[in-house]
């Protein structure tokens, strides 16, 4: 409770809401202009559309307005810009990094995007159009076209003078990229190396030629993995001829990880891959409808299985109370196995070439856990009903359910990955219903044999 009370964002939201109710515009103006854009973006999720417009108009710094727009989720952004004149948007965009402009324009209707581009300065609009020509989720689409690139025969003294005069507004000045006379990437130098090297030294004499780079068409997840694996603050982006065209910075990588993690979580629980918090009831329902089809079909299949064993269930009703626990234990371990595998594939710690070792590992884990919990639940059944055949049936049912669930939970995402299908989509609805049907089938099959029904 204390943590909630001390949450800065919660305090900011409640304060702004209270001031909005009172109409305390001077106080609101002070708070809004002192708050970080990232904090304001959270506030905007909690206030009405008219209040969003009012708060946005209170921001005095045009760069702060641009930063806020880039922090907003797509639904809030589209609702907010709907009330902002195009000319004002153009002024805001002209004070933003071109990669952020391209990202925001990609969210807008084509006609509105073209109108904004036509009113921007020619140099800026050309840079933005170049970024928009690349795929949304590629290195080219998220790169920053402003970077420090110097010729390999430049001296340290000349490089420092260039930094002071020509590259003051570069977003990531920690790396200096070295290019040859044709603009092709040949090396990289850290800012620290530059300032501790004698002024007369040439860049080519001490630059590192082992440069981690990506191409414009490289997927953004692969870019993020490279930055994370090698602990670098930025990665250069080159075209097919190895000409340096931009850089992807660590702040963009953090956004990638956050976005991809969110998408995977949403897909794994079967609600699509877009942000749903601010979507309408109808749109959210349409997103979830197809994903629940697997659960519906699984439920129908389960009813047929139960009907098939109807005589067994009618003659020995004590089987019924243990159906939920048999299905539940299988579903739980299946969800664990699939989550572990999906995460491993996403982070690169698992590889699809290891498919059988991964599957058999999860199968044996399920087997071991099934033995443990099968014994526990079987003992409970024996203690409760004093029927050894029922206890053994329940115990073996749990064992079969958990073993098979571990197998299926690891098999399905690995197979999807082998087929170049996002494994996250194959987890929750598909896997859980499959495990439920198989668990019920094995439970009743075992009980029918052991209890002579």
N, C-alpha and C positions, 0 to 999 in steps of 0.2 A: 504493500500500500504506500509506504514511504517513497519507494522508487517512482511510483506513478505521480505522487505529489511533487517530486523534485525533477520530473521530466521537463527539460527546457521547452521542447516543442509543445507539450500539453499546456504548459503555463502560457506560452505565446499565443496559442489558439484561443484559450479561454479569455485572455486579456483582450485580444482583438475583437472577439465576439461581444464581450461586455461593452467595449467602447463603441462598437457599431450600433448596439442597441440604444446607447445613450446619445449617439450622434456626435461624439466628441472628436470632431475632425482634426483639430490641432494636435491632440495627443496621438491620434492614429497616424497622422503624417510623420510625426517624430519616430514612432516605433517602426513603421514600414520602411523608412529611409535608413534606419540603423540595423535592420535585420538582414541576414544573409539570404540570398536568392533561394538557396536550397531549403531553408527554413520556411520562407514564404510559400514555396511550392506545396509544402505540407498543409499550411494554413488554407490555401486555396481549395484543397479537397474538402474542407469542412465548412465552407461558407457558400452562400447562394451565388448564382451567376451575376446578378446586379452588384452584389457586394464585391465580387472579384473585380468587376470593372472599376468600381470606386477605388479600391485599394491600388489597382494598377495605375490609375491616373494620379494617385498621390506620390508615386515614385518620381523623384526629381532627376536622378542620374539616368541618362539614356542607356548607359552601359549596364546598369543594374536591371533595367527593363529587359534588355536582351538576355542577360544571364537568367532572369526568371523564366522567360519564354522557353529557353533551352532546358530548364529543369522540370517543366510541367509535363504530366503524362499527356498522351495524344488527345484523349477526350476533353480534358480541361483546356488544353491549348486551343483546340478547334473552336470550343465554345467562347473562349476569351477573344480570339482574333476576329471572330464574327462581328464584334462590335468596335473594332479598331479600323480607322480609315487606312486605305492602302498606302497613301503618302506617309502616314506616320509609321507604318510598318517598314517602309523603305528606309526611313531615317534610323530606325532602331537597328535594322539588319546591317546598315553600313558601319555600325560600331561593334559588330560581332565577328568572331573568327569565321572564315568561309566554310569550314567543315560543319559548324553549327548551323549556318544559314542553309546549307544544302540539306541537312537533316530536317530542318523545319519546313522548308519548301516541299520536301518529299511527302509531308503530311497533308499539305494543302491541295485543294482541287487544281487541276492543270491550268485552268483559265486564270485563276488567281495567282498561281506561281509565275505564269508567263507575264502577267501584268506587273508583278513586283520586279522581275528580272529586267523588264524593258525600262523601268524607271531607275534602276541602280546604275552606278558608274560602270562604264564599259569594262574596265579592268577587273573589277570585282565580279560583275555578272559573268564574264568569261570563265573566271576561276570556278565559280559556283556551277556553271553549266558543265565544265569538265568533270567535276566531282559527281554531278547527277548522272553523267553518262556511264558511270560504273555501277555495278550491282550494289544494292543497299547493304548487303552483309559481306562485302569484300573489303580488302585492304584499301583499294582505290576509293571506295565509297565513304570510308571513315577517316581517311588520312588528312593531315594538315598540309596544305601546299606551301606554307611558309616554313623555311628551314635555313640553316647555315651551311652553305656549300662553298668551299674555297679550292682554288687550283692547287695541285700538288707541289708546285714550285714556289708557292707563297711562303714568305718568311714568318716567323712567330710575331715579329714586330708589326708586320703588315696585317696579319690576322687579327691582332688585338685592336689595331686602329679600325679595321673593318667592322669588328664587333661594336665599337663605340660609335661609329658613324652610320652604318648601314643596316645593322641587325638589332636595333634596340627593341623592336616590338615582336621579336621571334618568341613563340610560345615555349619552346624547349631549348634553352641556350647551353645545356650541359654537354651536348655533343656537337662537334664540328665535323661535318662530312667532307671528305676529300674527293675531288673529281679530277679526271684528266681533261685535256683540252676539248674533248667532245661531250663533256658533261656526264661521263660514265662513272659510276661509283667505284673507287679504288681503295678507300681506306676510311678510318674514323679516328678521331682524337677527342679525348675528354677535355673539359674546360680546365681541370686540374693539371693535366699534362701540359697544356698550353702555357699556363702561368708560371710553371717551374722550369721551363726549357729556355735556354739562352735565346735572346731576341734574333740573332742572326741565323738560327737553325731553320731549315726548310721543312715544311710539313711532311714531305715524302720520306725524310730521314728518320722520323720517329713515329709515324702513324702506324696504327694496327691495320694490317691487311686482312685479318680474319674477321670479316664483317658479317653479322647476322642480318640478312635482309629478306624481304618478301616481295612478291610480284603483285601488281595491281589487282589481279583476279584471285589472289589467295583468300580463302574463307576467313572471316573475322575470328572465328574460334581458334583456328590454327595460328593466327597472328597473336592472339592473347596467350596461347600456350607457349609460344616462343619467348615473349616478354617475361612470362612467369618463370619459365625454365632457366633462363640465363640471367635473371635479375637485372634487366636493363630498363632504363627509363623511357626509351623510345626505340622504335625499329624503323629503319629506312625502307621506303617503298620504291621499287624500280619497275620500269616497263620491260617489254620483251627484249630490248636491246641493252638492258642494264643501265639505262639512263635514270638518274635520280629524279623522282617526280614529287615526292612528299615523304612525310613521316607519320607514324601512328604513335601517339604518346600514351603514357601510363594511365592518365585519367580516362582516356577512351577505352583502354583495356579493362579498367574497373567497371565501366558502364557495360561492357560486353559481358563480363562474368555475371554481373547482376541481372542483365536481361536474359541471358541464356539459362541461368539458374531458375529464374522466375518462369520462363517458358516451359522448362522441363518439369517443374513442379506442377504447373497447371495441366500439362499434357498427361502426366502420370496419374492424376486424379480424374482425368476425363472431362475437363472443362475448356479444351482448346488451348491456344497458346497466346492469346491476347490478354491485356489487362481488363479485368472484369469488374473491379470495384465501382467504377463510375458508369458502367454501361446500363442501358435501360433493361427493364424486366424482360421485354420481348426479345431483345438481342441476346441477353444472357441465356434465355431459355432455348433459343435457336442454336446457340453454341453447344449447349450440353446435350441436346436431344440426340444427335447421332452417336455420341460417345456412350450413351447409356443403352444403346441397342444391344451391345454384347451382354450387359447385365440382364436385360429383358430376355434374350434368347437363352442365357444360362439358367435363369429362373424357370423358364418353360421346360428346359431339358431336365432340370432337377425334379420338376413335378412328374415327368414321365418316369424317371428313375424310381421315385417314391411310389408311384402307382404300380410299377412293375413288381415292387416288393410289398405291395399292399397287404397280401395275405400274411407275410411274415410280421409286418407291423401290427396287424389286427390280432394275431395270435400271441404276440409277445409285446405288449405295449410299453414295457420297460426300456425298449430300444429308443423310443422317441425322446426322452429327456436328454439323451447324450448326443443327439444329432447336432445341436448348435456347437457343442464343445469340439466335436470331431471336425466340423467344417471350419470353426473359428481358429483352431490351432494350425490347421493346414493353411488357411488364408493368411495368418500372421507370418508364418515362416516363409510363405511364398512372396509376400510383400517385402520382407527383409532381403531375401535372395535377389529379387529383381531390382530393388533399390541399390544394393551393393554393386551389382553388375552394371546397371545403367550409369551409376556414378563412376565406376572404374573405366568404362568405355569413354565417358565424357572427359575424364582427366588424363587419360592415356596410360593409367596404371594397369589396365587390362587390354589385351589385344585379341582380335577375333581369331588369330591363328592358334590361340590357346583355348579354343572353344571346349574341347573335350576335358581338358584338365580342370577348367573352371566348373563345368557342369558336374563332373564326378565329385569334385570337392564339395559343392553345395549339396549334392545327393547324400554324401556320407555325413555331412553336418546335420542334415535333416534326419538321417537314420539315427545318429547318436541322440539328438534331442528328442526324437520320437520314442526311443527306448525309455528315456528318463520320464517324459511326460505320460507315456503310455502306462508305465508302472504306477505313477502317481494317480492318474485318473482311474485306472483299473482297480487299484486298492480302494479308492473312494466308492466305486460301483459295488465292490464286494462288501464293503462295510455297510453300505446303505441298503442293499437288497439281498445280501447273503446268497448270491447266485454266481458260482464260479465260472460257468459258461458265459454269462453276461459280462463279468469282469474281464475275462480273456478277450471276448469279442470287442469290447470297448477299447481295451489296451492295444490290441492289434489294429483296430480301426484308426486310432490316433497315430500309431506307428506308421501305418500305410499312408495316411493323409499327410503327415509332415514330411515323410521321405519323398513322396511324389511331388509335393508342393515345392520342396527345395530344388528338385530336378526341373520342374516346369518353370519355376521362377527365374532360374538361370538360363534355361534353354531358349525361352521365347525371345528375350532381348538380344541374346547372342546370334540367333538365327536372323532376326530382323537386321542387326548390324551387318551380318554377312551379305544380306540382300540389299545393302545400302539404303535401308529404311530406318528412320530415326527410332532407336529402341525405346525412347521414352513413351511413344504412343502405344506400346504393346503391354504396358504394365498393369495398371489397376483394373479397368473394367474387364479386359480380355482374360488376364491371368487369374483374377480372383474367381470369376464365374467358372472357368475351366477347372480350377482346383476344387470348388464346391461340388460340382457334378461328379468328378472322379472320386472325391472323398466319400460322398454318400453311397456311390456305387460299391466301392470296396468295403465300406462299413457293413452294408447289408449283405453283401456276398459272403463275407467272413462270418457274420452272425448266422446266416442261413445254414452254412456248413457246420458250424460248431454247435449250434443249438437245435439242430435237427428239425428245422421248420420247413 
